[in-house]
Amino acid sequence: MPDLITSIEQPILSRLEKELDPRLGYHNISHTLDVMKQAEIIAKHEGVKDKHDLLLLRTAAAFHDSGFLFAYKGHEERGCEIASEDLRNVLSEPDIRKICGMIMATKIPQSPNTLLEQIICDADLDYLGRKDFEPISGHLYKEFITFKIIPEDCTWDHIQIKFFESHHYFTKTSLEKRSAIKMKHLAILKERSNWTNE
């Protein structure tokens, strides 16, 4: 199994490291590796023991932002295409469909239907409830400005507040581990921006 994991992961991780636009300060190899790590941690706490399920989860995490190699908007669909192409001689069609389901579930607003999809969604936005939220948020802000996802004159804190209020964790693990710190971050954002419900 470790050899299979390595043979699946290494080519895409190497490609992401070499080919992703260096201006992607958030959606980069570090984020992908973080999502892979957090997905494994959450899965363990959620009682996912099946080695094949864990393989599919790690694989989906490795590929979940691979679409950024070609596109910013619609990168999830492109990621599914890349995964389908790269994995067709390694995994079965049903397995690839599960992986694509996990990748598509991370599209905002997140829409997971299975436990594995819930886990990858929570892993993808794990940083919202962590102590390293501020620096990661700063990288995302710069990336959004660079790629014209948001206008330069926007109020970033207001955008984040609205996102925080629409987001929720799905797994019991993330709700217990991340919710309290996430709410602290939200309170700081509101205080910092003199937020009133507009």
matplotlib code that plots the C-alpha trace (Angstrom):
import matplotlib.pyplot as plt

x = [0.0, 2.7, 4.3, 0.9, 0.4, 3.8, 3.3, 0.0, 1.0, 4.6, 3.9, 1.1, 2.9, 6.1, 4.1, 2.3, 5.7, 7.2, 4.4, 1.9, 2.0, 4.4, 1.9, -0.5, 0.4, -2.4, -3.4, 0.2, 2.0, 2.1, -1.7, -2.1, 0.3, -1.6, -4.9, -3.5, -2.2, -5.4, -7.6, -5.6, -5.9, -9.6, -10.2, -8.4, -10.6, -13.7, -12.9, -12.1, -9.9, -10.4, -7.0, -8.6, -10.8, -7.8, -5.9, -8.8, -9.0, -5.2, -5.4, -8.3, -6.5, -3.4, -5.4, -8.0, -6.3, -4.5, -6.9, -5.0, -2.3, -4.7, -7.5, -8.5, -12.2, -13.6, -10.4, -12.3, -13.6, -10.1, -8.8, -11.3, -10.1, -6.5, -7.2, -9.2, -6.4, -3.6, -5.3, -7.2, -4.5, -4.0, -7.5, -10.9, -13.6, -15.8, -12.7, -12.0, -15.6, -15.3, -12.1, -13.9, -16.8, -14.4, -12.7, -16.1, -17.4, -14.7, -16.1, -17.5, -20.1, -19.1, -21.5, -20.3, -22.6, -20.4, -18.1, -15.0, -16.3, -17.1, -13.5, -11.8, -14.1, -13.1, -9.4, -9.5, -10.7, -9.1, -7.0, -10.2, -10.0, -6.3, -3.7, -2.0, -5.2, -3.9, -0.8, -2.7, -5.5, -2.9, -1.6, -5.1, -5.8, -2.7, -3.6, -7.2, -5.9, -3.3, -5.8, -8.6, -10.9, -11.7, -11.3, -8.3, -10.6, -12.5, -12.7, -11.0, -12.2, -15.9, -15.4, -13.9, -16.7, -19.4, -17.4, -17.0, -20.8, -21.7, -19.1, -19.6, -17.6, -19.2, -17.4, -17.7, -13.9, -13.6, -16.6, -15.0, -11.4, -11.8, -15.1, -14.0, -10.9, -12.8, -15.4, -12.5, -11.1, -14.6, -15.0, -11.6, -12.5, -15.8, -14.1, -11.3, -13.7, -16.3, -18.7, -22.4, -24.8, -25.4]
y = [0.0, 2.6, 2.0, 2.5, 5.7, 7.0, 6.1, 8.0, 11.0, 11.8, 12.7, 15.1, 16.7, 17.1, 18.7, 21.1, 22.1, 22.8, 24.1, 26.0, 29.8, 31.2, 34.0, 31.5, 32.4, 30.3, 27.6, 26.2, 23.0, 23.9, 24.1, 20.8, 19.1, 20.7, 19.4, 15.9, 16.0, 17.4, 15.0, 12.0, 13.5, 14.1, 10.7, 9.0, 10.8, 10.1, 6.3, 5.8, 2.7, 1.2, 1.5, 1.8, 4.7, 6.4, 5.9, 7.5, 10.4, 11.1, 10.9, 13.3, 15.8, 15.6, 16.4, 18.7, 21.9, 20.5, 22.3, 25.5, 24.3, 25.4, 27.5, 29.6, 29.6, 26.1, 24.6, 21.8, 20.5, 20.7, 18.8, 16.0, 15.8, 15.7, 13.0, 10.9, 11.1, 10.4, 7.6, 5.7, 2.9, 2.8, 2.9, 1.6, 3.8, 3.7, 4.8, 7.7, 8.8, 8.8, 10.9, 13.4, 13.5, 14.6, 17.2, 18.7, 18.7, 21.3, 23.8, 26.9, 26.7, 23.2, 20.4, 17.1, 14.0, 11.3, 11.2, 11.2, 14.3, 16.0, 15.2, 16.7, 19.8, 20.3, 19.7, 22.2, 25.1, 23.8, 27.0, 29.0, 27.5, 27.5, 29.9, 30.4, 31.9, 35.5, 34.8, 32.3, 34.8, 37.4, 35.0, 34.4, 38.2, 38.9, 36.0, 37.2, 40.7, 39.4, 37.2, 39.9, 37.7, 40.7, 44.5, 46.3, 48.7, 45.9, 45.6, 42.3, 41.9, 42.3, 39.6, 37.3, 38.0, 37.1, 33.9, 32.9, 33.4, 31.2, 28.5, 25.6, 22.5, 19.1, 16.5, 16.1, 16.3, 19.7, 21.1, 20.1, 21.1, 24.2, 26.0, 27.8, 29.4, 30.1, 32.1, 34.0, 34.9, 36.1, 38.2, 39.8, 40.5, 42.2, 44.3, 45.3, 46.4, 48.0, 45.4, 46.0, 43.6, 45.4]
z = [0.0, 0.8, -2.6, -4.3, -2.3, -3.3, -7.0, -7.0, -5.0, -6.1, -9.7, -9.0, -5.9, -8.0, -10.8, -8.4, -6.9, -10.3, -12.4, -10.2, -10.8, -8.1, -7.5, -5.9, -2.3, -0.9, -3.4, -3.5, -2.6, 1.1, 1.1, -0.6, 1.8, 4.7, 3.5, 3.0, 6.6, 8.1, 6.2, 7.7, 11.2, 10.9, 9.3, 12.2, 14.8, 12.7, 12.9, 9.2, 9.4, 5.9, 4.2, 0.7, 1.9, 3.4, 0.1, -1.8, 0.7, 0.5, -3.3, -3.5, -1.2, -3.4, -6.5, -5.0, -6.2, -9.2, -11.5, -10.6, -13.1, -15.8, -14.4, -11.4, -11.8, -12.3, -11.0, -9.3, -12.6, -14.1, -11.0, -11.7, -15.3, -14.2, -11.6, -14.0, -16.6, -14.2, -12.3, -15.0, -15.2, -11.4, -9.8, -10.8, -12.4, -9.2, -7.1, -9.5, -9.2, -5.4, -5.7, -8.1, -5.7, -2.9, -5.1, -6.2, -2.6, -1.8, -4.3, -2.4, -1.1, 0.1, -0.6, 0.9, 0.7, 2.3, 5.4, 3.2, 1.4, 4.7, 5.9, 2.9, 3.1, 6.7, 6.0, 3.1, 5.4, 8.6, 8.9, 9.8, 13.2, 13.8, 15.3, 11.9, 10.5, 10.1, 8.0, 5.8, 5.3, 4.3, 1.6, 0.3, 0.2, -1.9, -4.2, -4.7, -5.5, -7.9, -9.8, -9.6, -7.6, -5.4, -6.2, -4.7, -2.9, -1.1, 2.7, 3.2, 6.8, 5.6, 3.0, 5.6, 8.1, 5.5, 4.6, 8.2, 8.8, 5.8, 6.6, 9.0, 9.7, 9.0, 11.0, 14.8, 15.0, 13.3, 15.2, 18.5, 17.6, 15.5, 16.2, 19.3, 17.7, 14.6, 16.6, 18.3, 14.8, 13.8, 16.9, 16.2, 12.6, 13.6, 16.3, 14.0, 11.3, 13.5, 11.9, 12.0, 10.3, 7.0]

ax = plt.figure().add_subplot(projection="3d")
ax.plot(x, y, z, "-o")
ax.set_aspect("equal")
plt.show()
